Amino acid sequence: MKVLVGAVAAVIGIVLLAFLGVVVLIADDDASATEMSDGGGGLQGVPEEFRKWILKADADCKEPGMTPALLAAQLYQESKFKTSREEATSSVGAQGPAQFMPGTWATWGRDSDGNGEVSPWDIGDAVIAQGRMMCSLMKSAKNSGYPGGVQSLALAGYNAGWGRVQEFGGVPPESFAKGETFNYVKLILSTMDRFKGPGLLTVSGSGAGADALRKASTRMGTPYAYGGGGPGGASTGFCDGTNGYSGGRCAASKTVGFDCSSLVQYAYWPKLKLPRTADAQYGATSDRPVSRSDLKPGDLLFWAHGGSGFIYHVAMYAGDGNVLHAPRTGRHVEVAPLTSAMPQGDYVGATRP
């Protein structure tokens, strides 16, 4: 049973116990490792299991200072996206990826993932609670008139308690608590950029094609992995002696991502279960050709060397003369002009699934 704490200021003050003396300043580059999944919505470089919850927490907060990158950088600082009890329990008892103390969790925690349990160890519950608390702190920061900006003030409140922000009339100085809150705020703001991804593609209209394009657009920024990906999402790929290599090494086997055809398959699944390869997808849809002047969002475009024969690439029409596709090893899911996405002489045509 939840134990609700009546005074928000007192609840936030409990956070001080969770963080003072246990803040670990992390400054390595693990956030860009290939096991991290990138995507649209202004977010990249986070584990796939965190992604939808970060985006939801951001969407739930109407404060302009809230961004997916801010929440991601804060989670990385708090726990480095760790979720096990061994790795994500602090010496003073803070728990889970967002490092909540039990008393604070009683106020902010909810069953956000709908599994029937309210737990700081559940990624969905923890991230939504983090976002809810940060949103509340941003409102307090906005109304306070204190200098430093709402993001800095909210982070300081999350780390040291809003009472400390009030005490100092802003972010506590470096002399406070051996600089832990000061450096906590500074480091998170300085590492936000690594988590900023491309925005979502705006798709108008309705129907299978538009819906598929919307789904695919959420994976913008995801790395290309030859042989990787499928109906369930991104996955590691493989090298076949010719494809999937970078710098002489097999990159695909260590990269979580999509190739061109798996992105298309993922986008249309399960409403339309397209085959896995670009050549097979052309074969499955070639009886429904579309002229270049009549392209609609979600239509499939195909390329073959010299414009005929084996299809080596597929993309989705994104409107305004652009396509959404996963181009090749070393790149990522992106929007590109149809005229330059692939060699123009290789263009075969378009189909409507």
Secondary structure, 3 states (H helix, E strand, C coil): CCCCCCCHHHHHHHHHHHHCCCCCCCCCCHHHCCCCEEECCCEEEECHHHHHHHHHHHHHCCCCCCCHHHHHHHHHHHHCCCCCCCCCECCCCCECCCCECHHHHHHHCCCCCCCCCCCCCCHHHHHHHHHHHHHHHHHHHHHHCCCCCHHHHHHHHHHHCHHHHHHHCCCCCCCHHHHHHHHHHHHHHHHHHHHCCCCCCCCCCCCHHHHHHHHHHCCCCCEECCCCCECCECEECCCCCCCCEECCEECHHHCEEECHHHHHHHHHCCCCCCCCCHHHHHHHHCCCEECHHHCCCCCEEEEEHHHCCCEEEEEEEEECCEEEECCCCCCECEEEEHHHHCCHHHEEEEECC
